[in-house]
Amino acid sequence: MKHLLSTDGLTAADAIRILDTAEEMAVVGEREVKKLPALRGRTVVNLFFEDSTRTRISFEAAAKRLSADVINFAAKGSSVSKGESLKDTAQTLEAMSADAVVIRHWASGAPARLAASDWIDAAVINAGDGTHEHPTQALLDAFTLRRHWSRIAGRTSLGEDLSGLRIAIVGDVLHSRVARSNLWLLTTLGAEVTLVAPPTLLPVGIESWPCKVSFDLDEVLATHPSAIMMLRVQGERMNAAFFPSTREYARTWGFDDERLAALEASPAKDTIIMHPGPMNRGLEISSAAADSSRSTVLDQVRNGVSVRMAVLYLLLSGDDSAQPTPAQEARV
């Protein structure tokens, strides 16, 4: 695996390898010294053309825990604001001998264009491109699900895939790269996915996607899914009125206090509430739901570092048979 651009086409074996490696990386986060020498001497560039908090900081923490040198690039305040092209920016990074480029871009397909070009000889990791995909978010969500349900099942070791889990992804599917990456990955790992949204926030051609579709959140909640993944309403990508008002959206599609109370009173004792962040509290999710014991929001952030460590490790050194495994390095 040279690049990580999408979960569509990622094999179950590759996905499980990443998740298993992330489990080893999580051990590092529990140590007093949260550091491995695996990527010493390597340079990782965070190339962000869109604003980000969690993803950028998570990748930076992951690279530094692996002892890599990190360069953070933001379009604002750079030559991009003067009209510099992606090609010229990439060639600048090539001149700096970047080993990996973590790219977030407003244009769908920009990471794939960079990876397919001869502009730069580095591993390319898609950190979110337009409304297309966000593969590491899907991987950390799968990692969170696998850890939670393994504990519930009382397993001493993690189950390999997510067979038997039923996941409801709710909200602004139309503009969500997270929804797309999660759909491909979760179905590859054996989970059953239901997309829940108003018809105006579902993409054209969704009938060909490997999932169920519902317009009724309460009906789906009554089936007691394993997890409910709420999506952010992406107002910045909307150029039309997709619903009458925020109040109506919150009442019909938001996970509010009333739905939380109904979930607490239901037999679904282990159902978790997920959100990729950032959250619009009071719109797609209430504060009570976001802060409840069922919420995995902070677990997702924490797990994101482990998963991104695994991705960087496997892309930059994982195919070298002479390299020690993360577990072996963690024991040093």
Steps between C-alpha positions, in 0.01 A plus 500: 500500500669817374224754577175521699250689286168325556328218684320403179720220377683451829497126561379350826849357556664842461241666723543238773877534475468874565259445790723234656804727469300784655429277799874462551547875459235564766732332749754776436245761604469332839874517572672774696717577197264501203766461234632243251808536278330340197503806270812675625651699212174501299314821416119521507329806353148597605370680188167656593303712253194492729463581868539212743555446869470130585642348184803729469593481869441124500732444204761728656485311830514166318808596297681643802428191710671302225799742519443648153575863416176689435436799274159664530379684190182708492368661182414817688811712528688298237573554131176316422318820591708666226388251240760223532377172348488159667775388262737779604428439868564126456826560319612729781434218746689258276799732514478478879514116479157434653439131566124526558244767419176513697269710285161656565354684203173665408500326158387139478775294341792730587685232707458246218631753248803564719566127549470426127729784395876510463511822702605329820639163605332461837222303663173693471234475769155644438395702804172603336431617145188700430190286539686189382673306779675512836654152539684540831181625666323183387789289628494663843122457512538130417774472762271661760215265409720192510646588840161580654322189379792274584477621861124447502544147368757432771770403255859487618612588148342716233269352244646542156207661323167664579268220390158519664514869587226731373601864456266792435667802335273799545482848350669693222611204288504710182795715607673248729829341402489322836175324408643374172826368648315335788250335269768335285717394794227380735336287232841357403546400864161330511278758670151590380457874432182704486514860379238723660434846357242725339470432125662836424819398681551169322720484188377404155550129427490391864279206403814332362694539826542189723268619777144548614344847482241643738333838540375426853753527783263379770413192298869411467566565870218258584704221339774553765807548276847425637607859442347829392740723311380860481636716217569872515266721298750661261351841444819627338448258208133579451405741224126444533234435764513126573253515792244760614673604825761389751223450755317257274822317415588459869151374581482252211859388445696607808592272788333710768430452870170323429666242276777452755240434771323250273830324433580483872159342564537247219657152511795636296730530801822496297410727207761774462468852360775613264587831335808582287508861620483788504150489648216745454354457848127554499472425129600145406575402860404633842755577769351231721551238228850622411607485865315183598664176606402353163696760308832393348596845368814532716587133447492565126743791538730290719483202265572727204860543614554123523344436159700776331818370663418162348439647155825699503694203634368258238545741210851609592655196665247220529616314189860486619552153642805625689290741700382390846126488553336776706460254785870417494592869493257573782685255721830682447 
